[in-house]
Amino acid sequence: MFLPDFANKFLLTNAPALQSRNFRLFWFAQIISSIGTALQVVTEGWLIYQVTESTLWLGLVGFFGLLPVVPVALLGGVLIDRVPRRKLLLLTQTGLLLQAAVFAWLVLSVEVGPWHITGMYFVFGALLAIDHPARRAFLVELVPPDELANAVALNASLFNVSHLVGYAISGFLLAAIGAGGTMLLNALTYLAPIAALAAIRVADVGWDEKRPSLPTAVSEGFVTLWQKPAILGVICLMAVVGGLAWPVFGMMPAFAETIMGVGAVGLGLLLAAGALGSLLGT
């Protein structure tokens, strides 16, 4: 990196993974797209409540967003081990761009209804179920083994920071350019990781014909999970914590609009406060 000596020393000490060109490209691009993802989460929640004024629909949208996560993640886990991860991420990021662009078109061109929003959130959840684990798995190809722990830590911190920024500005964007404009801006943010992935140079590993079939690989995963109580316990704990926390998050549009009367700007700031807490807690 062409930086002053003091900056290079700081990075070498605190963020050595950023010395890698490939990781640096990927990391900064993820910041941009993760801000866009935060914009989409806030926009969809706000829009569904504006259209329906129903907390039931808020819950349904959240349910359909999470519905594809388990089955798609099982398939995605197998694909991540078999398909070149850079190419897989190019596909998921392109899919996320397209779904955001379609969503923006629906909002700007037609009278969007609750089922439009619910359907798009389902697609969004399915794509993220593959994209997020693929991103984490891709890190091993971007940095040397001795910098992997730092890369994982930087990757985790970027999500908290980008969500904090994305939530904070989402309300102001909704008030200024509306839901359609915000979703269009979200679509544009996915150009950053697509460009970064195209510029990253790694050896793409092809499909290994000797590996078991997809159904066999998925079943082997369940067997391994059952044989490893520690891993099963962690997954169950995450499911409980996520199941208790997500409904509060999903109901925030109703809290902001009906109970607190702070509108879209207040909704973004409320969610940003939660992201700030997550950042401080890590």
Secondary structure, DSSP 4 states (H G I P E B T S, - for coil): ----HHHHHHHHHH-GGGGSHHHHHHHHHHHHHHHHHHHHHHHHHHHHHHHH--HHHHHHHHHHHHTTHHHHHHHHHHHHHHS-HHHHHHHHHHHHHHHHHHHHHHHHHS---HHHHHHHHHHHHHHHHHHHHHHHHHGGGTS-GGGHHHHHHHHHHHHHHHHHHHHHHHHHHHHHHHHHHHHHHHHHHTHHHHHHHHH---------TTSPPHHHHHHHHHHHHHH-HHHHHHHHHHHHHHHHHHHHHHTHHHIIIIIS--HHHHHHHHHHHHHHHHHHH-
